[in-house]
C-alpha cells in the first residue's frame, strides 16, 4: 500500500529526478507543505522533500510556495536550509533539501545559544547583504539538521526590504506561521514601520521560545505566551528582546548585536564553534593555543553539541592538520559521549589513521590515552592496531618505548589469534633488557597485569622468564616490582601450587639475602604470603576440592568476561606503574607534568603501594638518555634504536651477581621456571649455573652510578 502511495505521489516526476520521495512525516503545525523522508538514487544519501500538492493548495498558497522555492534557490548561506533540487510539475511543487526536521519537532539542547547565533547570522545576511526581508521568522521557519545545526527556511514571504508592511501582513495571514499561532500585532503599528520589523519581532520570539523549550517548558509561539516567558532569558538578553519587539522606524543591525552584546561576546559555546568555523583563517599559533585550552572548556558545552557538532570538526582538524597530538584529548573527551557503535563509525577510522602516523607526538598521545580508548575497541580493532603500535617497541625514544609497553595490558586481553599474542609477548620481553631502568621496571609490572590472559600452557614459561629477569635486575625498584608482581600473580591462581612451591619460592629465597634492606623485608613478606597460599591449596587437595589448572583458567576467563584490562582481579589490579619518563620538549612549549617521576625510584609494594628509597632525579639513574619526543618531528631519528645493553656494575661486590643472572634467567627457578620458553629472545635457558648472591657490604649509601641504569651502593 505504501509503495502504491509513493508511486501515486511521485508518478508524474520525470525520470531525471534524482531523488526518491519516501515516508510522509507529521508536522507539528498546519501547512500547505507536506514533509517527506527521501534519498538520492545514486548513493541513497538521506534528504528531506517538501511537497505542495496542487490539488489541495489554494491559489495564494501556490503563489507563496513558488516564491519560497525560487528564493531558496537564490539564497546561499551556511545557515540557510540548503536546497538540492526544486521542481514544479502538474501534480505539485517538489523542493528537495538537506536532511532536516522542524525545530518544533525536536528536543533542543539545554543551551541553545549556538543555534540562535546561527539564525541571527543568516538573518543578518538576508537583511543587510541581500536587502531582503524574511517576513515569517519564527520557530516554524527553523529546521535542525542531524548534526544539530540550525537552518533558516520557509522563504515563502521573502521579498524586498522596501515592501510596505501592510502588504507583507496580508500574505502573512495566509502563511503557516500565522496558522501556527505566530501573529505579530501588525494592525497596531505605524504604517511607516519598516518591513524588517517583522524579522526583529520574530527574532525576539525565537529567543523566548528557544530558551523556554530548552528548559523543557511547553510554550506557545503566540505573542502573549511567548513574550511573557522572558524570565527564562539570560539577563543580558532581556533588554535586547524588549527592543526587538518594539515597533519603530529604526532598522536594527544584527551584526552590531552579535559583536557588542555580552551574551554573544563572552559565550564559550559561541567562541569555540565560531573559531572552528573560521579555522582556515587562523594562524598556526592561534590553532595550537586554541586546541591546548579546549579540553578545559569542553565541559561547559552542551553534550549534544559536543557529540554532533564539535566532534566532527575536531576529527576533520586532526586529519588535515599537524596538530593531531594536541587535538586528540578533545576528540576522546567528546567521543566518550557516543555509543560504542557510533564511536566505531565516527572516531575509530580516524584513530586508526593516527596510529599509523610517523609523528612521535601523535603516537605518544594515542598510547598514553589507551585507557580511554579501551572500552570502545573490540578484538578486531585491537588486531588491526597491534601492527602500527608495535613500531614503538624499537623506537629510539624512551618515553615512546615505555608507553608502548604499557599498552600491552589493553591489547593482550583482547587478542584472539595465538600468533599475535606470541608476537606481543616477544616484543614486550625484549624491553626487559632496555637501558632505561624505569622501562624495565614497568615491563615487569606489565607482565603481572597481563598474567591472567597469557595462554595457560605458556604462563609458567613466559612469566617465569620475565619475573626471573626482574628479580635479578641491578635497579632496586625493579626487583621490588618483580616481588610485587610474583605475589600478585600467585594470588590470582595463575600458577599451580606445585609450581609455586617448587619453582617460585626457591627463587624468592635469593632476595632474602638482598643487599638492600627494603628488598629483603619485602621478600620475607612475599615468602610468608606464598607459604600461606601453598598451605591453603594443599588443604584443598587433601579435602579433594582442589581445582585443576584448566578449571582455574576457565574461572579467570569467566570473571574477566569481555571487559579486557578492566577484568584484572585481586592484587594484580592494584599494581601501579613506576614513575614515567620525562617527556619535556615533546609538545614544544609544554613541560612534563612530572619530570622527576622516572627517577623517583618508585615501585609497587606488596599491597599495591610504593615505598622504595627515593632516587635523586638525575639522568644517570636511567643510564644513557634517549632523544625527547617533539611535535611534528615526522619519522623517528635516523640513528638506530639503542641496542639492549647490560646494566653497569651494581656495586654489590662481584658485578656478575646481577648481570650474569639476567643472562641466565632460568637457573633460580627450581630447575627451569621460565627456562623453556625459547621465544623470549634468549633471555632464558642459557645456563644452568646458579648465580651467586653477594654478601651485603659492611656500610653503604645509595648513590646513582652513571650509565648503569640502576642504583649502586658505594662504600662510605
Buried (B, 14 or more C-beta within 10 A) or exposed (E): EEEEEBEEBBEEBEEEBEBBBBEBBEBBBEBBBBBBBBBBEEEEEEBBBBBBBBEEBEEBBBBBBBBBBEBBEEBEBEBBBBBBBBBBBEBBBBBBBBBBBBBBBBEBBEBBBBBBBBBBBBBBBBBBEBEBBBBBBBBBBBBBBEBBBBBBBBBBBBBEBEBEBEEBBEBBEBBBBBBBBBBBEBEEBEEEBBBBBBBBBBBBBBBBBBBBBBEEEEBBBBBEBBBEBBEBBEEBBBEBBEBBBEBBEEBBEBBEBBEEBEBBEEBBBBBBBBBBEEBEEBEEEEBBBBBBEBBEBBEEBBEBBBBBBBBBBBBBBBEEBBBBBBBBBBBBBBBBBBEEEBBBEBBBEBBEBBBEBEBBBBBBBBBBBBBBBBBBBEBEBBBBBBEBBBBBBBBBBBBBBBBBBBBBBBBBBBBEEEEBBBBBBBBBBBBBBBBBBBBBBBBBBBBBBBBBBBEBEBBBBBBBBBBBBBBBBBBBBBBBBBBBBBBBBBBBBBBBBEBBBBBBBBBBEBBBEBBBEBBBBBBEBBBEBBEEBBEEBBEEEEEEEBBEBEEBBEEBEEBBEEEBBBBBBBBBBBBBBBBBBBBEBBBEEEEBEEBBBBBBBBBBBBEBEBBBBEBBBEEBBBBBBBBBBBBBBEEBEEEEBBEEBBBBBBBBBBBBBBBBBBBBBBBBBBEBBBBEBEBBBEBBBBBEEEBEBBEBBEEBEBBBBBBBBBBBBEEE
